[in-house]
Amino acid sequence: MAKHNRFVVVALVLCALGVVTLHGDTRAQSASPAAVIEGSIVDAVGAVIPGATITLEQPPKVLATTISNVSGQFRFEKVGLGTYTLRVALPGFKTAMRNVTIARRDERVSVGSIVLEVGGLTETVTVEGLSMVQTSSGERAMAVRQHGRTPVKFNTESYAHIVSNPFKLTTAEPLSTFAADVDTASYSNVRRFLRDGELPPPDSVRIEELINYFRFSYAEPGGQDPVSITGEVGDCPWAPTHKLALIGVRARPIDDRAPKRRSIVLLIDVSGSMTDANKLPMLKTALRMFVDTLRDDDRLAMVVYAGASGLALPTTAGSERARIHAALDRLEAGGSTNGSDGIRLAYATAREQFIEGGVNRVILATDGDFNVGVTSEGDLVRLIEQEREHGVFLSVLGVGTGNVKDSTMEKLADKGNGNYAYLDSLFEAQRVLVKQGGATLETVAKDVKFQVEFNPAEVSAWKLIGYENRLLADEDFNDDRKDGGELGAGHTVTALYEIVPRGVALPSELTPAGARSVDALRYQSARTATPAASNAEWLTVKIRYKQPDGKKSQLLSRPVRSTAAGTHVPFAAAVAEFGLLLRDREAPAERWRDLVTRIRTLDTRGVVADREDLADLVELASRIK
């Protein structure tokens, strides 16, 4: 599949603007300078651009550097008298320059809006499609169509094959068992494809990750349990005679009254494949934002790997932010990728700086391209499984285009008791590492598993939407040796089932003419209904979880009736249908149009989410389709 290169999505950077003391070379000052230079960065249609790098120069000297904030604004203070050059750069745009003269010590110079034009530094050219530049307002600021030929990078991205879950007869298979999944990588990866002007590969669309990208306002846990269960039943938009059953789980938020100390090891891929602007350069900025969230008594170390691995920063207190920033600044990409040696060194470092009762985690940042050392996915997974027993969990941050090894990164995070996020922009990095940093770092429940039992008196057939690579054998639910998923502080997990109520015609795949019919059993009779089957319950959901340092699981259980109406099903259903349509390349255009209309009119008071972002993506996908 030929890929379009893409515009690097402009960034949300929450760092404070630079405050520096500057003395002009042309007019040295005896008094303390107090002049100010300020302005804003916008694109060609006036939309603000956060995350642009602005340098204040007196060539050949660079005197100071800052970054435009969320409103696109920047400011240099205490500037001396003289003539300066402002240089503005952002991957995906041409470099802009503006000359400024400070004539008085107390002068306040506004340069107004500096316009960045698409091109120059970017390789992004869409030959036959629509290429979007996303701004902080969430609006599509600019559409560019260019015809002709452009170099296309060889695409070696890899995704695990997904076979959608089938309907199952309740009388034959009343149990559904699967592990929790709080990964969100698929949503931001899908967004990257769509903004590049193409539909994502069907195997890259994990519907549960699309849904779990959004936070739902389920009831918070009460008592001693770190998780709570919500059950709802609602309409199924794509099958009017069917219903949707929603199971929602919410994890306990961080207790700010007694914050846990954190021991973090950054494991950063600096191989040659990480050179592109949307890989290591973006990661360096993202990790600077993360470092600024550290508490003074936290610990951080930095391991890098390419052809060889090394300790780029020994264990350092969170209070030494300047030292950590300097170590990030020194990182450069080059060489092959010996990921296994890097992982070993990172875990060894994590054990050395382990904090009892604290948050101990390795954060692996990579495009997933492991091509030296232990290269088989199975060997890497076994390595991670061994290391997690020491109490150090793993988070994976995926980046880049063209050679994303999605299946490897997902499995490493899964087996490392962690989570997997894909950073398609610095906006996403800020969401994962800053806004939702607590959930990314602090696990409140591990080995979380679901088991749902359906009542044949009320439900004829059922189908789990998504979670295809998280399915478990029914007997695995009570087996504490079997791995489940991890929930971070404040996480929500949502599962949807498509339900065929009793009395409604079965899907064709389950009728006698279908391929799944089987002969009657010779040695046993049909199951006998229990008294509970007549109490109007549609299903019972059970959850098992362990404490982060625990070995034995705890059980929670809750029945759900057909009358369990709620506010969360409509939005969850819309996100699920988005995923179903992306997987189904034959879906009619009418379904796309109907979905766009429905999303834009939904009541999302029960969802902590950006409805407009989703609606824009669905509309973009429908146009590409």
ChimeraX attribute file (.defattr): number of C-alpha atoms within 10 A of each C-alpha:
attribute: neighborCount
match mode: 1-to-1
recipient: residues
	/A:1	8
	/A:2	10
	/A:3	16
	/A:4	25
	/A:5	22
	/A:6	22
	/A:7	24
	/A:8	26
	/A:9	24
	/A:10	23
	/A:11	28
	/A:12	25
	/A:13	24
	/A:14	17
	/A:15	17
	/A:16	11
	/A:17	17
	/A:18	15
	/A:19	14
	/A:20	15
	/A:21	16
	/A:22	19
	/A:23	18
	/A:24	19
	/A:25	14
	/A:26	12
	/A:27	13
	/A:28	12
	/A:29	13
	/A:30	7
	/A:31	8
	/A:32	13
	/A:33	21
	/A:34	17
	/A:35	21
	/A:36	18
	/A:37	20
	/A:38	15
	/A:39	16
	/A:40	21
	/A:41	27
	/A:42	21
	/A:43	19
	/A:44	13
	/A:45	11
	/A:46	14
	/A:47	22
	/A:48	27
	/A:49	27
	/A:50	27
	/A:51	28
	/A:52	26
	/A:53	17
	/A:54	23
	/A:55	20
	/A:56	23
	/A:57	18
	/A:58	17
	/A:59	9
	/A:60	6
	/A:61	9
	/A:62	14
	/A:63	17
	/A:64	16
	/A:65	19
	/A:66	21
	/A:67	24
	/A:68	28
	/A:69	23
	/A:70	20
	/A:71	18
	/A:72	24
	/A:73	21
	/A:74	22
	/A:75	21
	/A:76	23
	/A:77	18
	/A:78	19
	/A:79	26
	/A:80	29
	/A:81	24
	/A:82	17
	/A:83	16
	/A:84	23
	/A:85	16
	/A:86	20
	/A:87	18
	/A:88	24
	/A:89	18
	/A:90	24
	/A:91	23
	/A:92	23
	/A:93	23
	/A:94	17
	/A:95	19
	/A:96	16
	/A:97	16
	/A:98	12
	/A:99	13
	/A:100	16
	/A:101	15
	/A:102	20
	/A:103	14
	/A:104	13
	/A:105	17
	/A:106	15
	/A:107	18
	/A:108	15
	/A:109	17
	/A:110	13
	/A:111	14
	/A:112	12
	/A:113	16
	/A:114	21
	/A:115	22
	/A:116	24
	/A:117	15
	/A:118	20
	/A:119	15
	/A:120	13
	/A:121	14
	/A:122	17
	/A:123	18
	/A:124	21
	/A:125	24
	/A:126	24
	/A:127	17
	/A:128	13
	/A:129	18
	/A:130	20
	/A:131	25
	/A:132	23
	/A:133	22
	/A:134	22
	/A:135	23
	/A:136	20
	/A:137	12
	/A:138	13
	/A:139	14
	/A:140	15
	/A:141	17
	/A:142	17
	/A:143	11
	/A:144	13
	/A:145	12
	/A:146	13
	/A:147	10
	/A:148	8
	/A:149	10
	/A:150	14
	/A:151	10
	/A:152	14
	/A:153	13
	/A:154	11
	/A:155	14
	/A:156	13
	/A:157	17
	/A:158	17
	/A:159	17
	/A:160	14
	/A:161	12
	/A:162	16
	/A:163	10
	/A:164	17
	/A:165	14
	/A:166	12
	/A:167	20
	/A:168	22
	/A:169	18
	/A:170	19
	/A:171	18
	/A:172	11
	/A:173	13
	/A:174	18
	/A:175	19
	/A:176	20
	/A:177	22
	/A:178	24
	/A:179	23
	/A:180	25
	/A:181	26
	/A:182	25
	/A:183	28
	/A:184	23
	/A:185	29
	/A:186	26
	/A:187	25
	/A:188	19
	/A:189	25
	/A:190	26
	/A:191	23
	/A:192	25
	/A:193	20
	/A:194	23
	/A:195	25
	/A:196	24
	/A:197	25
	/A:198	23
	/A:199	20
	/A:200	19
	/A:201	14
	/A:202	18
	/A:203	16
	/A:204	22
	/A:205	24
	/A:206	26
	/A:207	27
	/A:208	27
	/A:209	26
	/A:210	24
	/A:211	28
	/A:212	23
	/A:213	23
	/A:214	22
	/A:215	18
	/A:216	25
	/A:217	17
	/A:218	21
	/A:219	15
	/A:220	17
	/A:221	16
	/A:222	10
	/A:223	7
	/A:224	6
	/A:225	16
	/A:226	20
	/A:227	26
	/A:228	21
	/A:229	21
	/A:230	20
	/A:231	25
	/A:232	20
	/A:233	25
	/A:234	22
	/A:235	18
	/A:236	20
	/A:237	17
	/A:238	13
	/A:239	12
	/A:240	8
	/A:241	13
	/A:242	19
	/A:243	21
	/A:244	26
	/A:245	27
	/A:246	23
	/A:247	21
	/A:248	20
	/A:249	24
	/A:250	25
	/A:251	25
	/A:252	24
	/A:253	18
	/A:254	17
	/A:255	9
	/A:256	7
	/A:257	6
	/A:258	7
	/A:259	11
	/A:260	18
	/A:261	18
	/A:262	24
	/A:263	28
	/A:264	30
	/A:265	29
	/A:266	21
	/A:267	27
	/A:268	28
	/A:269	32
	/A:270	25
	/A:271	25
	/A:272	16
	/A:273	22
	/A:274	25
	/A:275	15
	/A:276	15
	/A:277	16
	/A:278	22
	/A:279	24
	/A:280	26
	/A:281	18
	/A:282	21
	/A:283	25
	/A:284	19
	/A:285	20
	/A:286	24
	/A:287	21
	/A:288	19
	/A:289	20
	/A:290	18
	/A:291	19
	/A:292	17
	/A:293	15
	/A:294	20
	/A:295	15
	/A:296	12
	/A:297	15
	/A:298	19
	/A:299	24
	/A:300	26
	/A:301	24
	/A:302	23
	/A:303	24
	/A:304	26
	/A:305	27
	/A:306	25
	/A:307	18
	/A:308	16
	/A:309	23
	/A:310	15
	/A:311	16
	/A:312	19
	/A:313	18
	/A:314	15
	/A:315	19
	/A:316	19
	/A:317	18
	/A:318	23
	/A:319	16
	/A:320	15
	/A:321	19
	/A:322	13
	/A:323	14
	/A:324	23
	/A:325	17
	/A:326	12
	/A:327	15
	/A:328	20
	/A:329	13
	/A:330	9
	/A:331	16
	/A:332	15
	/A:333	18
	/A:334	16
	/A:335	14
	/A:336	19
	/A:337	26
	/A:338	23
	/A:339	29
	/A:340	21
	/A:341	19
	/A:342	25
	/A:343	23
	/A:344	15
	/A:345	19
	/A:346	29
	/A:347	24
	/A:348	14
	/A:349	21
	/A:350	26
	/A:351	18
	/A:352	10
	/A:353	20
	/A:354	21
	/A:355	19
	/A:356	12
	/A:357	12
	/A:358	14
	/A:359	21
	/A:360	26
	/A:361	30
	/A:362	27
	/A:363	23
	/A:364	27
	/A:365	25
	/A:366	27
	/A:367	27
	/A:368	27
	/A:369	23
	/A:370	22
	/A:371	15
	/A:372	16
	/A:373	15
	/A:374	15
	/A:375	15
	/A:376	12
	/A:377	15
	/A:378	13
	/A:379	12
	/A:380	20
	/A:381	18
	/A:382	13
	/A:383	18
	/A:384	24
	/A:385	17
	/A:386	11
	/A:387	19
	/A:388	17
	/A:389	12
	/A:390	14
	/A:391	20
	/A:392	22
	/A:393	28
	/A:394	27
	/A:395	25
	/A:396	28
	/A:397	24
	/A:398	25
	/A:399	27
	/A:400	26
	/A:401	23
	/A:402	18
	/A:403	17
	/A:404	22
	/A:405	22
	/A:406	23
	/A:407	17
	/A:408	22
	/A:409	27
	/A:410	26
	/A:411	21
	/A:412	26
	/A:413	25
	/A:414	26
	/A:415	23
	/A:416	28
	/A:417	26
	/A:418	31
	/A:419	31
	/A:420	27
	/A:421	29
	/A:422	29
	/A:423	27
	/A:424	27
	/A:425	23
	/A:426	24
	/A:427	21
	/A:428	19
	/A:429	27
	/A:430	22
	/A:431	14
	/A:432	22
	/A:433	21
	/A:434	20
	/A:435	14
	/A:436	16
	/A:437	17
	/A:438	17
	/A:439	24
	/A:440	28
	/A:441	25
	/A:442	24
	/A:443	27
	/A:444	24
	/A:445	24
	/A:446	24
	/A:447	24
	/A:448	24
	/A:449	28
	/A:450	24
	/A:451	23
	/A:452	20
	/A:453	17
	/A:454	27
	/A:455	25
	/A:456	22
	/A:457	19
	/A:458	22
	/A:459	23
	/A:460	21
	/A:461	27
	/A:462	26
	/A:463	18
	/A:464	22
	/A:465	22
	/A:466	25
	/A:467	20
	/A:468	17
	/A:469	16
	/A:470	15
	/A:471	19
	/A:472	19
	/A:473	12
	/A:474	15
	/A:475	10
	/A:476	18
	/A:477	23
	/A:478	14
	/A:479	12
	/A:480	16
	/A:481	12
	/A:482	14
	/A:483	19
	/A:484	26
	/A:485	25
	/A:486	30
	/A:487	32
	/A:488	26
	/A:489	24
	/A:490	21
	/A:491	25
	/A:492	26
	/A:493	24
	/A:494	27
	/A:495	23
	/A:496	24
	/A:497	20
	/A:498	22
	/A:499	28
	/A:500	25
	/A:501	20
	/A:502	14
	/A:503	10
	/A:504	13
	/A:505	14
	/A:506	16
	/A:507	12
	/A:508	12
	/A:509	14
	/A:510	17
	/A:511	12
	/A:512	10
	/A:513	9
	/A:514	11
	/A:515	10
	/A:516	11
	/A:517	11
	/A:518	8
	/A:519	5
	/A:520	9
	/A:521	8
	/A:522	6
	/A:523	5
	/A:524	7
	/A:525	8
	/A:526	9
	/A:527	8
	/A:528	8
	/A:529	12
	/A:530	8
	/A:531	7
	/A:532	10
	/A:533	16
	/A:534	13
	/A:535	11
	/A:536	15
	/A:537	20
	/A:538	24
	/A:539	23
	/A:540	17
	/A:541	21
	/A:542	18
	/A:543	24
	/A:544	23
	/A:545	28
	/A:546	21
	/A:547	17
	/A:548	20
	/A:549	14
	/A:550	12
	/A:551	13
	/A:552	13
	/A:553	20
	/A:554	15
	/A:555	13
	/A:556	14
	/A:557	14
	/A:558	14
	/A:559	17
	/A:560	21
	/A:561	17
	/A:562	19
	/A:563	12
	/A:564	16
	/A:565	16
	/A:566	14
	/A:567	18
	/A:568	25
	/A:569	22
	/A:570	20
	/A:571	23
	/A:572	24
	/A:573	24
	/A:574	23
	/A:575	23
	/A:576	22
	/A:577	20
	/A:578	25
	/A:579	24
	/A:580	19
	/A:581	21
	/A:582	25
	/A:583	21
	/A:584	11
	/A:585	11
	/A:586	9
	/A:587	13
	/A:588	12
	/A:589	13
	/A:590	10
	/A:591	15
	/A:592	21
	/A:593	14
	/A:594	11
	/A:595	22
	/A:596	21
	/A:597	14
	/A:598	16
	/A:599	21
	/A:600	14
	/A:601	10
	/A:602	12
	/A:603	14
	/A:604	18
	/A:605	12
	/A:606	15
	/A:607	17
	/A:608	11
	/A:609	16
	/A:610	12
	/A:611	17
	/A:612	13
	/A:613	13
	/A:614	20
	/A:615	21
	/A:616	18
	/A:617	18
	/A:618	26
	/A:619	18
	/A:620	20
	/A:621	23
	/A:622	21
	/A:623	15
	/A:624	14
	/A:625	16
